[in-house]
Amino acid sequence: MPAAAAAVVVAAVAVASPGVTTPSHGESRAAASITVTAGTDEDLTVQAESRVAALSVREKAASVVMGHIPTTDASALRAYMRDSDAGGFILMGANIPGGEAALRKVTSALTIDPALPPLIAVDEEGGDVTRLPWDRFPAAWQVRDEGPESAGEAYAARAALVQRAGIGVNFGVIADVTDDSASFIYDRVLGTTPRAAADRVSAAVDGESGQVLTTLKHFPGHGAVEGNSHVMIPSTRLSKAEWKKTDAVPFAAGIDAGAPLLMFGHLAYTSVDKAPASLSATWHEIARDELGFTGVAITDDLGMLQASGVAAYADPVANAVQALVAGNDMVLAVMFTTRDSVSALTDGIVAAVKDGTLSEARLDEAAVRVMRLRLQTAASGRGLLPVGG
């Protein structure tokens, strides 16, 4: 992608809603750059630490929960965010109205304080997983037989749509790799070999950079396991040594490219840890100490653990606490959630701090990482386009 395309303002990019022109493939971004104005990385960290130090344990607990309710009603969404004090919100299909302007009203309602917006996220991969109906850019399976630059262009264009909608985080870059056409993840992977996937993951992260906060998923890799983690805990006996040569490669590439979020899957690599990676301290140590990830670790939807039917994962509050203890910085709650789910999780996290199950130092670490991204989002203007913009 030309260097000039790397610095853009997404507000200049139109989307495929009525009366609006969509940028063509390869014409993904234009105009001036979005820049973080809050100072250096160190400045942002200091600000985040100061903010978190002023919070109560309950406020810190709420800040590490990304919640969801299925509605497009702006007043209901605003009340939900105000009452729960959640640090984030994931938009699912039930939150998406018919066009971009209407969606911006939804995302605007989720932001109580523009100086500290929540992390508003969406699963916008393209293809099989498309939340924005006007996203007509190439999906993973369409770009994986082309050069990496095609992936960069497609994801730059997709990120433009996401950012224009007032969304700051995209759970959109699949770093899993598989050549098994029978796998449920096959049509969503960016490459069928580790090197091919890595090249396109890196390009996708670069394409989204400066527009949305990119998330790599589903660590440590869905391609090596059999089964769908939405309904079970898929497992594999693949050794760590073999993983490092295969499934780790695209994740390492995405981390090196600067992806600020890493989603941990409910996947059991039993030769490394019998627990799912989302609940495994070992896998979090591998991500940070061996792959060099320094950003926000977030779980896949905790409801999937319940949906597995495994008795040990029947309690969503216990799952959230265990996920934080393991090293996640944010817990995601979608399936089986209600208006009171964030409060229940928050209460459970507070109780875990009080009884020593979760150290306050671990909660502080998580809250600072999340806070830092929220401050970065506010400084860069991601997700804060005016409704008429």
Residue pairs with C-beta under 8 A, 6 or more apart in sequence:
1 149
1 152
1 153
1 156
1 206
1 207
5 28
5 29
5 30
5 156
6 206
6 209
6 210
7 32
7 33
7 210
8 29
8 30
8 31
8 32
8 33
8 34
8 160
8 210
8 211
9 30
9 31
9 32
9 33
9 34
10 29
10 34
10 159
10 160
10 163
10 164
10 211
10 385
11 31
11 164
11 385
11 389
12 29
12 30
12 31
13 23
13 28
13 29
13 30
13 157
13 160
13 161
13 164
14 20
14 21
14 22
14 23
15 22
15 100
15 132
15 134
15 160
15 161
15 164
15 165
16 22
16 134
16 135
16 136
17 98
17 99
17 100
17 101
17 134
18 99
20 100
22 134
22 136
23 29
23 30
23 157
23 160
25 137
25 138
25 150
25 153
25 154
25 157
26 153
27 157
28 153
28 154
28 156
28 157
28 160
28 207
29 156
29 157
29 160
29 211
33 210
34 210
34 211
34 380
34 381
34 382
35 380
36 44
36 376
36 379
36 380
37 379
37 380
38 44
38 47
38 375
38 376
38 378
38 379
44 372
44 375
44 376
44 379
45 368
45 372
47 372
47 375
48 368
48 369
48 371
48 372
48 375
49 368
51 116
51 371
51 375
52 60
52 63
52 364
52 367
52 368
52 371
55 63
55 367
57 350
57 353
57 354
57 360
57 363
58 346
58 350
59 85
60 363
60 364
60 367
61 345
61 346
61 349
61 350
61 353
61 363
62 84
62 85
62 86
62 87
62 342
62 346
63 85
63 86
63 87
63 367
63 370
63 371
64 87
64 324
64 329
64 330
64 331
64 349
64 363
64 366
64 367
64 370
65 84
65 86
65 87
65 88
65 320
65 330
65 331
65 333
65 342
65 345
65 346
65 349
66 86
66 87
66 88
66 89
66 90
66 119
66 121
66 298
66 330
66 331
66 332
66 333
67 80
67 84
67 86
67 88
67 89
67 90
67 333
67 337
67 341
67 342
68 89
68 90
68 91
68 92
68 95
68 333
68 334
68 337
69 76
69 77
69 80
69 337
69 338
69 339
70 92
70 94
70 95
71 77
71 94
71 95
72 94
72 95
72 96
72 97
72 102
72 106
74 105
74 106
74 108
74 109
75 109
77 89
77 95
77 106
77 109
77 110
78 109
78 110
78 112
80 86
80 89
80 339
81 89
81 109
81 110
81 111
81 112
81 118
82 112
83 343
84 342
84 343
84 346
85 342
85 346
86 118
86 342
87 118
87 119
87 330
87 367
87 370
87 371
87 374
88 118
88 119
88 120
88 121
88 169
88 330
88 370
89 110
89 118
89 119
89 120
89 121
90 120
90 121
90 122
90 123
90 171
90 332
90 334
91 106
91 107
91 120
91 121
91 122
91 131
91 167
92 123
92 131
92 334
93 131
95 106
96 103
96 106
96 131
96 132
96 133
97 103
97 105
97 106
98 133
99 134
100 134
100 161
100 164
100 165
101 387
101 388
103 132
103 165
103 166
104 164
104 165
104 166
104 385
104 386
104 387
104 389
105 387
106 166
107 120
107 165
107 166
107 167
107 383
108 166
108 386
108 387
110 118
110 120
111 117
111 118
111 120
111 383
111 384
112 118
114 378
114 384
115 378
116 374
116 375
116 378
117 168
117 374
117 377
117 378
117 383
117 384
118 374
119 168
119 169
119 213
119 330
119 370
119 373
119 374
119 377
120 166
120 167
120 168
120 169
120 383
121 167
121 168
121 169
121 170
121 171
121 215
122 131
122 132
122 162
122 165
122 167
122 169
122 170
122 171
122 172
123 129
123 131
123 170
123 171
123 172
124 130
124 131
124 132
124 135
124 158
124 161
124 162
124 167
124 170
124 171
124 172
125 139
125 140
125 172
125 173
125 174
125 188
126 135
126 137
126 138
126 139
126 140
126 154
126 158
126 172
127 139
127 140
127 141
127 142
127 187
127 188
128 139
128 187
128 188
129 188
130 139
132 161
132 162
132 165
134 161
135 158
135 161
137 154
137 157
137 158
137 161
138 150
138 154
139 187
139 188
140 151
140 174
140 187
140 188
140 189
140 190
140 200
141 186
141 187
141 188
141 189
142 154
143 150
143 151
143 154
143 190
143 200
144 151
144 189
144 190
144 191
144 192
144 196
144 197
144 200
148 199
148 200
148 202
148 203
149 203
151 190
151 200
151 201
151 203
151 204
151 207
152 203
152 204
152 206
152 207
153 207
154 204
154 207
155 172
155 173
155 203
155 204
155 205
155 207
155 208
156 207
156 208
156 211
157 207
158 170
158 172
158 208
159 170
159 172
159 207
159 208
159 211
159 212
159 214
160 211
162 170
162 172
162 211
162 212
163 211
163 212
163 382
163 383
163 385
164 385
164 389
166 383
166 384
166 385
167 212
167 383
168 212
168 213
168 377
168 382
168 383
169 212
169 213
169 215
169 261
170 208
170 212
170 213
170 214
170 215
171 215
171 217
171 261
171 263
172 204
172 208
172 214
172 215
173 190
173 201
173 204
173 205
173 208
173 214
173 215
173 216
173 217
173 254
173 259
174 185
174 188
174 189
174 190
174 201
174 217
174 218
175 190
175 197
175 201
175 216
175 217
175 218
175 219
175 221
175 250
175 251
175 253
175 254
176 185
176 188
176 189
176 197
176 217
176 218
176 221
176 222
176 223
176 247
176 250
177 189
177 190
177 191
177 192
177 193
177 194
177 197
177 221
177 223
177 246
177 247
177 249
177 250
178 185
178 186
178 189
178 192
178 222
178 223
178 224
179 192
179 193
180 186
180 223
183 222
183 223
183 226
184 228
185 222
185 223
189 197
189 223
190 196
190 197
190 200
190 201
190 204
190 250
191 197
191 198
191 199
191 200
191 201
191 250
194 245
194 246
194 247
194 249
194 250
195 249
197 249
197 250
198 249
198 250
198 252
198 253
198 254
199 253
201 216
201 250
201 251
201 253
201 254
201 257
202 253
202 254
202 256
202 257
204 214
204 254
205 214
205 216
205 254
205 257
205 258
205 259
206 257
206 258
208 214
209 257
209 258
211 382
212 382
213 260
213 261
213 373
213 376
213 377
213 382
214 254
214 259
214 260
214 261
215 259
215 260
215 261
215 262
215 263
215 298
216 250
216 251
216 254
216 255
216 259
216 261
216 262
216 263
217 262
217 263
217 265
217 300
218 229
218 263
218 264
218 265
218 267
218 300
219 251
219 262
219 263
219 264
219 265
219 277
219 283
219 287
220 243
220 247
220 248
220 251
220 265
220 267
220 269
220 272
220 277
220 283
220 286
220 287
221 243
221 246
221 247
221 248
221 250
221 251
221 265
221 267
222 229
222 234
222 265
222 267
223 247
224 236
224 238
224 243
224 246
224 247
224 269
225 234
225 235
225 236
225 267
225 268
225 269
226 234
226 235
226 236
227 234
227 235
228 234
229 265
229 266
229 267
229 300
229 304
229 308
230 304
230 307
231 304
231 307
231 308
232 308
232 309
233 266
233 267
233 268
233 276
233 305
233 308
233 310
233 313
234 266
234 267
234 268
235 267
235 268
235 269
235 270
236 267
236 268
236 269
236 270
237 269
237 270
237 271
238 246
238 247
238 269
238 271
239 271
239 272
240 269
240 271
240 272
240 286
243 269
243 272
248 291
251 262
251 287
251 291
252 291
255 262
255 287
255 291
255 292
255 293
256 292
259 295
260 295
260 296
260 373
261 295
261 296
261 297
261 298
261 373
262 287
262 293
262 295
262 296
262 297
262 298
263 298
263 299
263 300
263 332
264 277
264 278
264 283
264 284
264 287
264 297
264 298
264 299
264 300
264 323
264 328
265 276
265 277
265 278
265 300
266 276
266 277
266 278
266 299
266 300
266 304
266 305
266 308
267 276
267 277
267 278
268 274
268 275
268 276
268 277
269 277
269 283
272 280
272 282
272 283
272 286
273 280
273 282
273 283
275 326
276 305
277 283
278 299
278 300
278 305
278 323
278 326
278 328
279 305
279 319
279 322
279 323
279 326
280 326
281 325
281 326
281 327
283 326
284 297
284 326
284 327
284 328
285 327
287 293
287 297
288 294
288 327
295 369
295 373
296 329
296 330
296 369
296 370
296 373
297 327
297 328
297 329
297 330
297 369
298 328
298 329
298 330
298 331
298 332
299 323
299 328
299 330
299 331
299 332
300 332
301 332
301 333
301 334
301 335
302 316
302 319
302 320
302 323
302 331
302 332
302 333
302 335
303 316
303 333
303 334
303 335
303 336
303 337
304 335
305 313
305 316
305 319
306 313
306 314
306 316
306 319
306 335
306 336
307 335
307 336
313 319
316 333
316 336
316 341
316 344
316 345
317 344
317 345
317 347
317 348
318 348
319 331
320 331
320 333
320 345
320 348
320 349
321 348
321 349
321 352
321 357
321 358
323 331
324 331
324 349
324 352
324 358
324 362
324 363
324 366
325 352
325 357
325 358
325 362
328 366
329 365
329 366
329 367
329 369
329 370
330 366
330 370
331 345
333 341
333 342
333 345
349 358
349 363
352 358
353 359
353 360
353 363
377 383
377 384
378 384
